[in-house]
Amino acid sequence: MAKEAKTTTDLRIGIADTGVDLVYEIDHSIEKVIAKVQEALDSGKTLSLTDTKGRQILVPHSKIAYIEAGNAADRKVGFTTL
């Protein structure tokens, strides 16, 4: 049985009326994250997500200034030659 590859998304949420961005890594595809954001904006409810460390993220829909979502890059550790 083949193991399904885990998809993670880097997410940046701009908070309205502040200079603050929230940056998280989420265990969902970009499409799923965008769908959850769109659902919160359309329904007028709080955006609720959980990051890869299990932390709960709650952002009131009225405070979302922008969302930037992209594929999480593989983390490389060590030295390389150029």
C-alpha positions as CSV (number, residue, x, y, z in Angstrom):
1,M,0.0,0.0,0.0
2,A,1.5,3.3,-1.1
3,K,1.8,6.1,1.5
4,E,0.1,9.4,0.5
5,A,2.5,12.3,0.4
6,K,1.7,15.0,3.0
7,T,0.9,18.4,1.6
8,T,1.8,21.5,3.6
9,T,1.1,25.1,2.7
10,D,3.0,28.2,3.9
11,L,0.3,30.7,4.9
12,R,0.7,34.4,5.5
13,I,-2.3,36.3,6.9
14,G,-2.2,40.1,6.9
15,I,-4.1,41.7,9.7
16,A,-6.2,44.8,8.8
17,D,-5.3,48.2,10.5
18,T,-1.9,46.9,11.7
19,G,1.5,46.2,10.3
20,V,1.2,42.6,11.5
21,D,1.4,39.4,9.4
22,L,0.8,36.0,10.8
23,V,2.9,33.3,9.2
24,Y,2.1,29.6,9.6
25,E,2.7,26.2,8.0
26,I,-0.6,24.3,7.5
27,D,-1.1,20.6,6.8
28,H,-3.6,21.2,3.9
29,S,-3.3,21.9,0.2
30,I,-3.4,25.5,-1.0
31,E,-6.9,24.9,-2.5
32,K,-8.3,23.7,0.9
33,V,-6.7,26.6,2.8
34,I,-8.2,29.1,0.3
35,A,-11.6,27.4,0.5
36,K,-11.6,27.8,4.3
37,V,-10.6,31.5,4.0
38,Q,-13.3,32.1,1.4
39,E,-15.9,30.3,3.6
40,A,-15.0,32.5,6.6
41,L,-15.2,35.7,4.5
42,D,-18.5,34.6,2.8
43,S,-20.2,33.5,6.1
44,G,-18.9,36.4,8.2
45,K,-17.5,33.9,10.7
46,T,-14.0,33.5,12.3
47,L,-11.3,31.8,10.2
48,S,-10.2,28.7,12.1
49,L,-7.1,26.7,11.1
50,T,-4.6,24.4,12.9
51,D,-0.9,24.7,12.0
52,T,1.6,21.8,11.7
53,K,2.6,22.2,15.4
54,G,-1.1,21.7,16.5
55,R,-1.6,25.4,17.4
56,Q,-5.1,26.7,16.8
57,I,-5.3,29.9,14.7
58,L,-8.4,32.1,15.0
59,V,-8.8,35.3,13.0
60,P,-12.0,37.3,12.8
61,H,-13.1,37.6,9.2
62,S,-13.2,41.4,9.5
63,K,-9.5,41.6,10.3
64,I,-8.3,39.6,7.3
65,A,-6.5,42.1,5.0
66,Y,-4.9,39.6,2.7
67,I,-3.9,36.0,2.4
68,E,-0.7,34.7,0.8
69,A,-0.5,30.9,0.3
70,G,2.2,28.8,-1.3
71,N,3.7,25.4,-1.3
72,A,6.0,24.8,1.7
73,A,9.6,24.5,0.6
74,D,11.6,21.5,1.7
75,R,13.8,22.5,4.6
76,K,17.4,21.9,3.8
77,V,20.0,21.8,6.5
78,G,23.7,21.9,6.1
79,F,26.4,23.3,3.9
80,T,26.6,23.0,0.1
81,T,29.1,23.9,-2.4
82,L,28.2,26.4,-5.1
